[in-house]
Amino acid sequence: MTPAVKKKLLLINPCDAYLFINLLERWVAGNPVPYALITLAALTPKEYDTKIINQKLFWLPKDFTPGALVGITCLTSAACEAYQLADKFRKAGSRVVLGGTHVSALPEEALEHADSVVIGEAESIWGQVLDDFEHNRLQKIYKSEALKDFFTPVYDYFLRMDPRALGRLGIHIDRGCKYHCDFCARISDWLRPIKMEQVLGLIKRIHTAKHIFFILKPDIMFRCDNIYSNPTYAKALFKELVPLKTRWHANCSINIGFDEEALQLAQASGCKSLLVGFESQYPKDFRKTSLEQLRTTEDYKIAIKRIKAHKIRVVGSFIIGLDQYTHLDYFRLLWFLIRSGLFHILLTILTPFPGSQLFDRLKKESRILTFNWRRYNLYFCVIKPKNLSVFCLYAWYWFIRLLICLFLPFVYITAFKFFILLTIWEFFLQSALYSIFQRVWDFGHDFSLYFISKD
């Protein structure tokens, strides 16, 4: 009996338009597959031949096959590439469904390049999309509803993944955020954690990965917006992590610096670094830093010092281009960064992503300079700054970015590691390779002399 031909499903995360930036982000972030694509693969029946394509750099004409269902998710900076891929797949005879934060914000734009678009989180609607595809009745727009327990239906699928791949992917312990910053574009603000036992199950699965005896267990990356969004949940998680003897990293809000219990538990559970989104040197600029304990930049330094006292590195994220900033404020920012004691600093340019309150406000004020989505990657200025020119904003961005490297421990540690690797190559690997080459050469020379002498 001839087996039934499986239906083909391609789930694609397109790469950034700028090759250098794409390679840089792969080096920094490890190029993890978006959770959205793995979630859709987990929800897809076995009757489908499902393939995930993550940030493929070069596409050949033979890659665009007919008769398939193609799901593409993208951030704003990759929207143009997503649209180009969608057009080519549709031209080849496949059906294309677009989704993600950018598509949810601008569905009408996306519909010019797709058969259907999904607005919101796709879990609640994906089964209907597949059924409509099979019966050739795809709708133009699918509006989904956010699920409270979004992870249980796919938990077993994640648990069956290769532990090394799961380790590179990281663990999402929640969705949503309680702070609602105006520059942030997200599909849902509803904060929902996944079950504690599921988090621990995934960590134990990652620890089963085979590793060389002298290499430590892989570090765990919690890929959530703020691991301290729910202090009660966070402390309970830290307590459960203690016996697992793991090393982990996460995003976090600065208010953890004033919770001694949480810091002690974080240290005991294996926390090695926290990425804190300060965004501004002035605590009152954003709700997430507008705390009773935070009134000035000096309070920032107190919180950083308390976190570091528990042997946890603090990486700070800051935004260049905020409306209230003048030249004097950038001088103050630079001086604060030099004295802050931060392990590393992430500096980005204010970008109004579609779907954010900032985008709507700046568009209304006619301050958006370009709608070329390729430039919406946090490295380009796409708005008209309020108190200085675009040139001055770039000047401050690069001046702070380059000068602060002289004061960051991360830079010196990275340089030291590079020196060690270079030394190993110079004195061990290079000499070993030379020795092997010499032996092969001598053997060949002796072998040829044997035949010459025989003649």
Order of alpha helices (4+ residues) and beta strands (2+ residues): beta-alpha-alpha-beta-beta-alpha-beta-alpha-alpha-beta-alpha-beta-alpha-alpha-beta-beta-alpha-beta-alpha-beta-alpha-beta-alpha-beta-alpha-beta-alpha-alpha-alpha-alpha
